[in-house]
Amino acid sequence: MTVLQTLKRRRSVPRFEPDGLLLTRELIEEMIAESCLVPSDFNLQPWRFIVVRDRERKEILYDCAYRQEKVRQASAVVIVCGDSKGDARAEEEVASSVRDGAMTREAADHLVASVCRSYQGNELARFTLAVREPAFAAMALMLLATERGIGSSPIGRFDDEVLRKAFAIPDRYFPVLLVALGLQALDMPVPARGNRLPPSVVVFHEGMGDAEP
Ligand SMILES: Cc1cc2nc3c(=O)[nH]c(=O)nc-3n(C[C@H](O)[C@H](O)[C@H](O)COP(=O)(O)O)c2cc1C
C-alpha cells in the first residue's frame, strides 16, 4: 500500500467488534516501535505509551473517556502521552552518539546548548514539544494499524484528571490522545468520510496576509 492509499483507507472506526482481534503485547510494541520512526525536535522523542489490553483496565478507561463504547470494545487502547520535560534528555540523547563515535564531544555540547536555548524557561515551547511529537507518533500508529488491516480510532474526549489518576500518569506527562485498535464491527460500515476543506480555504502562499483576522 502506498502512503496515499493508507491515508485514504484509514478511517475512525465507529464501532469495534468487542475483543474482535487478539492484539498481543508483542505486536503492539512492534507497532509502537515503528511509530517512533517519526521525527522529533533534536530527536528528543518526548512520547510515552500506555498500552491497555486488560478488560478491567479498559472498563476504567471507558469511564475516563466519558463512556465511549469504542474504548471497551477495542481490543487494545494506547494512551499516547507527551513528556513536558522532553528537553531533559538532551544530554542522554547525545551521549550515545558520542559513545558510538557518530558525534564529537564538542558537537554534542553545542547541540545540548541549542536544546537549552530552545526550551529552558520556555513553557510554551515545552508544551508544544509534549503535544506535537506524540501526535505524529499517534498518527503513525493509526497508519501502521491500517496497513495491517487493524481498525483504529483516535479518541480525544477524556477526563484528563480522572485518567491521570486511574493510570498513574505523573504530572510531567500529558495524555495527548487515546488510540483505540481492533476489528471494525462487521455490521456497521464506516459512514462516508466527512468533506475536507479545499486548498482554496486551507492553503496560503508566502504568508497569511489575506486570511480572515
Ligand atoms: C484529536 C482527535 C480527537 C478525536 N476524538 C474523538 C473522540 O473522542 N471520539 C470519537 O468517536 N472520535 C474522535 N475523533 C475522530 C474524529 O471524529 C474523526 O477523525 C473525524 O470525524 C474524521 O473522520 P475520519 O478519521 O474517519 O477521517 C477524534 C479525532 C481526533 C483527530
The ligand as a Tripos MOL2 file, in Angstrom:
@<TRIPOS>MOLECULE
LIG
   31    33     1     0     0
SMALL
NO_CHARGES

@<TRIPOS>ATOM
      1 C1         -7.6590   14.7660   18.2170 C.3       1 LIG1
      2 C2         -8.8520   13.9370   17.8460 C.ar      1 LIG1
      3 C3         -9.7710   13.6160   18.8060 C.ar      1 LIG1
      4 C4        -10.8510   12.7900   18.4850 C.ar      1 LIG1
      5 N1        -11.6850   12.3930   19.4830 N.ar      1 LIG1
      6 C5        -12.6570   11.5220   19.2110 C.ar      1 LIG1
      7 C6        -13.4480   11.0000   20.2560 C.ar      1 LIG1
      8 O1        -13.2700   11.3240   21.4220 O.2       1 LIG1
      9 N2        -14.4170   10.1140   19.9320 N.ar      1 LIG1
     10 C7        -14.6310    9.6980   18.6420 C.ar      1 LIG1
     11 O2        -15.5150    8.8750   18.4190 O.2       1 LIG1
     12 N3        -13.8740   10.1680   17.6220 N.ar      1 LIG1
     13 C8        -12.8930   11.0520   17.8730 C.ar      1 LIG1
     14 N4        -12.1000   11.5250   16.8610 N.ar      1 LIG1
     15 C9        -12.3230   11.0620   15.4830 C.3       1 LIG1
     16 C10       -12.8840   12.1750   14.5730 C.3       1 LIG1
     17 O3        -14.2300   12.3570   14.8330 O.3       1 LIG1
     18 C11       -12.6080   11.7850   13.1130 C.3       1 LIG1
     19 O4        -11.2180   11.7240   12.9310 O.3       1 LIG1
     20 C12       -13.2060   12.7650   12.1180 C.3       1 LIG1
     21 O5        -14.5830   12.7480   12.1670 O.3       1 LIG1
     22 C13       -12.7630   12.4570   10.6970 C.3       1 LIG1
     23 O6        -13.1100   11.1240   10.3380 O.3       1 LIG1
     24 P1        -12.0080   10.0870    9.8290 P.3       1 LIG1
     25 O7        -10.9930    9.9600   10.9420 O.co2     1 LIG1
     26 O8        -12.7500    8.7890    9.6060 O.co2     1 LIG1
     27 O9        -11.3980   10.6190    8.5740 O.co2     1 LIG1
     28 C14       -11.0200   12.3370   17.1530 C.ar      1 LIG1
     29 C15       -10.0960   12.7090   16.1780 C.ar      1 LIG1
     30 C16        -9.0140   13.4750   16.5150 C.ar      1 LIG1
     31 C17        -8.0060   13.8130   15.4660 C.3       1 LIG1
@<TRIPOS>BOND
     1     1     2 1
     2     2     3 ar
     3     2    30 ar
     4     3     4 ar
     5     4     5 ar
     6     4    28 ar
     7     5     6 ar
     8     6     7 ar
     9     6    13 1
    10     7     8 2
    11     7     9 ar
    12     9    10 ar
    13    10    11 2
    14    10    12 ar
    15    12    13 ar
    16    13    14 ar
    17    14    15 1
    18    14    28 ar
    19    15    16 1
    20    16    17 1
    21    16    18 1
    22    18    19 1
    23    18    20 1
    24    20    21 1
    25    20    22 1
    26    22    23 1
    27    23    24 1
    28    24    25 2
    29    24    26 1
    30    24    27 1
    31    28    29 ar
    32    29    30 ar
    33    30    31 1
@<TRIPOS>SUBSTRUCTURE
     1 LIG1         1 GROUP 0 **** ****
